Amino acid sequence: MVSEQQVRASHILIKYEGSRRKASWKNPDGRIISATTRDVAVPKLCPLHDDIVSGRTHFEEVASRYSHCSSAKHGGDLGRFGQGQMQKPFEDTTISLKVREMSDIVDTDSGVHIILRTG
């Protein structure tokens, strides 16, 4: 059931060999993703998260540079969505965040994410 409540979020996605889709806009043939494990993907996100929290960089810059999602072309912005439109862990985390609050690492079938609720 899709709720009337809508949220807006941006994210940084790192895919790995267990991800639902093995290709991305940055890695169209999927070779790098297929050769990456979750144990490698998570440590790639941790310093990026720390750099954003410390103010050394901005979320949008990191998303544009590192995210495997095509939303990277828009600073990670996914736009508005309601319940039932995203994978449950992603949706539940986003809804639990306050506006401008950033998540820790979130696992979904697509890979590992850092989520920033923007609305």
Phi, psi and omega in degrees: 000130180270126182278159174290333182292127177242145175234166176231140182212159170239158178210164171241124183243130171243119179271160177212178188303337178270001182290154182302316177240134185269359180244161176210172179298332180274339186219068188303327180271352174076009183295316181293315180298315181296336181264004182251134176262168175299323180296341175266323183295315183300312179296341174289326182281326186304309179293331177295315177303312181298320179295323178290312181300320182284347181087006179292337178209171180253147181308312184299322179295316180295315179301314181299326185271324191245337186292140176276351179277146178296345175297346177304329180295347179237033180067021180091358184294124178260353183078195182272147174205158179242181180301140178087001182258343180236168174297142189307313180299322179294311181298311182299317179296314182299315181296327181284341180281152170276158177302132183075010176266144183248143180278168163280195181287133181239131178265134170222178176295343180276338182145209178248142187230157158242130184245137174241117177281126184247353179189000000 
